[in-house]
């Protein structure tokens, strides 16, 4: 197991003692084009024309007239619904990049919150070449489910269904799926991924050792040698302690990032404009 631990506030590495430290050569010069066209080819007599002009001149003229090609953009967000294993309908929003098939990441919300907390980050994912599916848990306001809340353990079924739906999309490479969550969503992501070997990478924001019965340790041990990123803020003492403990769980790469004054869960995404890019970088490194 390897652990890369960084503290955004101090830049030091985590000692593991519970203190507040944590964290092609130059281009080849092209040879001049050989001038094989005779003098008549360069004249503008009756037989001259575009057919006698060098190709580079034609291309340059076209670019000048038409302008450079517009960049290919990611598609806009798509509302989607799908069924969990127990029949409950789950809603979400899908973001897909222009280049396909792409790696995909399931994004899970906090307790009582919705996919909207992930909107900016999900758009960044798509612009960076990653598909993203941000969902609402079944009991969330505005969610598709109307069934009574059977408890937090049922939310793992929502995450499982989201992973299966995302992997079945033609825009997504089913062999390159990751999962991320904040607070409650972090624990749900760990539990879902621990039972699903097709999830190749995790990012857990403010994970808890035990979130109302959703326990992190066994989930991460089941996740095994697959890589996990853990993010917590220095003043969020329980999440930070849980994240530090998680570094030693499972035997795979565990990277810990400690922020300063950024709050809890997905609040950190709103307060730290660079965190979305950190997540993009993590999933590019672990899914590509």
N, C-alpha and C positions, 0 to 999 in steps of 0.2 A: 504494500500500500504506500502511495505517496501522497503527501499533503502539502499544498502550496498556500501559505497563509499570509495575508497582507492586511495591514491596518491603514485605512485611508487617512486617518488623522495624523499618525506618527511615521508611517512608512516603514515601521519595524516589523519583524517576523514574530509570530506567536510562540512564546516559549513553552506553551502548554501548561503553565503553572497557574493559570487563572488571572494573570495580570492583564492590564489593558493594552498589551501589545499584540499584534496579530501579523494581524497580518504581518544580366548575363553579359557580364562584361559590357564593355562599350559597344554600341551598335556598329555592325560592320559597315564600312563606308562603301556605298554602292558604286560600282564602276560606271563611267559615263556611257550613255547609250551609244551604240555604234551607228554612225550616220551612213546608212546604206541607200538612202533616197537620193536620186540624182537632182541636179539643179532644176530640171523641168518640173519635178514633183513639188517644189516649193513656190512655183509661180502661180499666179492666179489667171492663167490663160483659159481658153475655152475648155480644156480638159482637166483643169484643176478643180478641187472641191474638197469636201470633208474626207472623202475616201483617200486623199493623198496627204492628209494631215497626220502627224504622229499621234498615237493613242493617248499619250499623256496630255497633249494639248486639248484633245476632245474632252477627256475627263475633267480637266481643269475648267474648261468652259462650261460644262454641265453643272459642276458644283457652284460656280459663280452665279449661274442663272437660277438654280433651284435651291441653293443653300444646302448645308449639311443635313444628313438624315436625322430625324427627330429620335431621341432616346426612347427605347422600349420601356414602358412603365408597368408597374404591378397593377393587377386588376383591382377594382374597388371592392369593399367589403360586401359579403353575401350572407344574409340571414339564412340559417339552416336549422332543421330539427331532425332528431333521430330518436330511436327508442333504446332505453336501457334494457338489461336482461330481464328485469321484472315487469317490463311493459310500460313503465313511466316514460313519458316524452320529455326530452331534454332539448333546450334551445341553445343556440350559439351564433357566432359570427365568424365566417371563414375569410381569411386573407390569403391570396395566392400570388406568387411572384410571376414575372413575365417568362422566366426560363423554367421549363418544366420537363420531366417531373423533378420536384424539388424535395429536399428534406422538410419534415413537418414537425411542429411543436404544438402540443396541447397546453392551453393556458387556463389555470383554475383560479377561481376568485376567493376572496375572504368571506367569512361568515356575514350574511346579511347584505353582501355587496353583489354586483353583477359584472358581466364581461366588460362594461364600460371602463373599469379601472385599467384594463389592458389595452384600450384603443390605440393610444399613441405608440406604445411599444410594439403592438401587433403590426401596425402600419410600417414601422421601422424594420421589423422582421421581413415583411414582404418586399420592401424596397431593397433589402440586402440579400434577397435570394432564398428566403425561408418561408414556407407556408406556415400559417398560424391559425389555430382554431381556439377562440376564446369562448368559454361556455358560461351559462348560468346554472348553478346547482338547482335541483328540483324544488327547493323551498324558497328560492330567492324571489324578491319582489320583481314582477315582470317576467318571471320564468314561465315555461310552458306547462309545468306540472300542476295538477290540481289535487293529487293524492295527499292524504295526511302524511305528515313527516314521521317516518319510521325510525329516525335516529341518524346520527352522523355516519354510521357504518355504511348506510345505503348510498352515501355520496360516492363511495368507491365504485359503485356500479355506474354512476354517471361518468366518472373519469374513464373507466374501462370502455364504455360505449363511445365516448369521444375519441379515444385512441383508435378503436375499430373503424369508426366512420371516417376519420382522417386518413387512415391507411388505405381505405377502399376508394378514395377519391383519385381520379385519373391524373390530377395535377401533382400528386404526391408520390414519392418513392417510399413504399411501405417498409423497406429495409432500413430506413433512416428516420426514425421517429424519436422525439424527445418529449419531455413533460416538465412543466414548471407550475408553481403555485405559491400563493402568499398566505401565511398564517394557517388557518384551517386548510386552505387549498394546498399548502406545502405538505402537511401530514397526509392528506388524501392522495397527493401525487406520489409520495414515498410508498404508501400502501399499495396503490394500483401498480406502480412500476416494479415493486418487489415481487409481485405475483405474475408479471408479464415480461418474459425475456425479450420481447420485441421492442421494448422501450430501451433505447441505447444510452440515454443521458438524462440527467435530472438537474433542475435548478430550483432550490428551495429558499424562499425568502421568509425569514422569521419562523422557521420550523420550531415545533415544541416537542419536548421529550414525551409528553403525554397530553394530547388535546382531547379532553373529554372522552377518553377511552381509545382514541386513535394514537397508538404508541409508535414512536419513531424507530426505536432500536432494532426490533426484529425485522421491520420493513427494510431498513438499510442493510442489515446483515443478509437478508434475502436478495437484495439488489446486487450484492457481491462485488465483483471486480469492475463493474461498470462505473463510469465517472459521475460524480455529483458535485455541483457548486452550491455552497451554503453562503447566504448573505444575511447579516444582522447588523443592527445599529448599536453603537457602544452603550447608549443609555437604556436600551431594551434588554435588561439584565437576564430575564429568563430565556428569551430567544437566543441571546449571545451565548449563554451557558450551554443551551441545548445544541447550538451549532458547533461549539468547541468539542462537546462530547461526540458529536456525529463524525468528526474527523477520523476517529479511531474505529468507526463501525463499518464493516463490510469488506475490507481488504482491497478496495479499488482506489483510484485517484479521488481524493477529497480536497477541493479547493475552497478555502474560507476567505471571504472578504468582509472586513469590519468597517462599516461606515460610521460617521460621527454626526449625531443630531438629526438623523433622517427618519426617525419614527419606526413604525411597525408595519410589517407586511407590505402590501402594495402602496401604502402611503409613501414608501421609499422611492417608488417609481415617479411619483408626482414631485417629490422634493429634490431628487437627484437627477438632473437631465442626462447624465452620462450612464445611468444604470441600465437603460434600455440597450445602449450600445455594448455594455459589458455582457449582457445576456446574449446578444447577437454574436459577439465574438466567441463566447463559450460554446454555443450550439454549432457554430461553424467549425470550431476546433474539434468537437466531439462527434459530429454527425457527418462531416464531409470526408 
